[in-house]
Amino acid sequence: MANENSIITKFRREQLAKVTSGQIASIDKIAYIALGDGGATPEGTPIAPNEEQTALVNELKRYEVGAPEFPVSTTARYTITVPEADLAGQKISELGLLDAQGRLCAVRNCSPKGKDADETFTFVFDDEF
């Protein structure tokens, strides 16, 4: 997440600091990617996410992730596919990684992606360390 449109939330960074220092024994794994339509201006320019966010601006739906891939040793890659029937007519502009308890761990905003009813969309979210 090496750009101004992606962040690891403060909550998740605090959890990472606690687990690596031994203050806590474990943190919840990433379990969902949430999709929303609140990540861009009306003109379509992505809005920089805020590390203090605890939710997407306007979550539309969340999808369970499978096992991550590791394209490099410091990146966990999560993928979801939105079925044809889901989110038809929506313009997706924000993605969130959520842990098993539904807490926001990372946010990525983008230009709006319009979803038609006869399309499947696949979203990939790299959690980089």
Secondary structure as the mmCIF struct_conf table of DSSP 4:
data_model
#
loop_
_struct_conf.conf_type_id
_struct_conf.id
_struct_conf.beg_label_comp_id
_struct_conf.beg_label_asym_id
_struct_conf.beg_label_seq_id
_struct_conf.end_label_comp_id
_struct_conf.end_label_asym_id
_struct_conf.end_label_seq_id
BEND BEND1 ASN A 3 ASN A 3
TURN_TY1_P TURN_TY1_P1 GLU A 4 ASN A 5
STRN STRN1 SER A 6 ILE A 8
HELX_RH_AL_P HELX_RH_AL_P1 LYS A 10 SER A 21
TURN_TY1_P TURN_TY1_P2 GLY A 22 GLY A 22
BEND BEND2 GLN A 23 ALA A 25
HELX_LH_PP_P HELX_LH_PP_P1 ASP A 28 LYS A 29
STRN STRN2 ILE A 30 GLY A 36
BEND BEND3 ASP A 37 ASP A 37
BEND BEND4 GLY A 39 GLY A 39
STRN STRN3 ALA A 40 ALA A 40
TURN_TY1_P TURN_TY1_P3 PRO A 42 GLU A 43
BEND BEND5 GLY A 44 GLY A 44
HELX_LH_PP_P HELX_LH_PP_P2 THR A 45 THR A 45
STRN STRN4 PRO A 46 PRO A 46
HELX_LH_PP_P HELX_LH_PP_P3 ILE A 47 PRO A 49
TURN_TY1_P TURN_TY1_P4 GLU A 51 GLU A 52
BEND BEND6 THR A 54 ALA A 55
BEND BEND7 VAL A 57 ASN A 58
STRN STRN5 GLU A 59 GLU A 64
BEND BEND8 ALA A 67 ALA A 67
HELX_LH_PP_P HELX_LH_PP_P4 PRO A 68 PRO A 68
STRN STRN6 GLU A 69 GLU A 69
BEND BEND9 PRO A 71 VAL A 72
TURN_TY1_P TURN_TY1_P5 SER A 73 THR A 74
STRN STRN7 THR A 75 VAL A 82
TURN_TY1_P TURN_TY1_P6 GLU A 84 GLY A 89
STRN STRN8 LYS A 91 ASP A 99
TURN_TY1_P TURN_TY1_P7 ALA A 100 GLN A 101
STRN STRN9 LEU A 104 GLY A 114
TURN_TY1_P TURN_TY1_P8 ALA A 117 ASP A 118
STRN STRN10 PHE A 121 GLU A 128
#
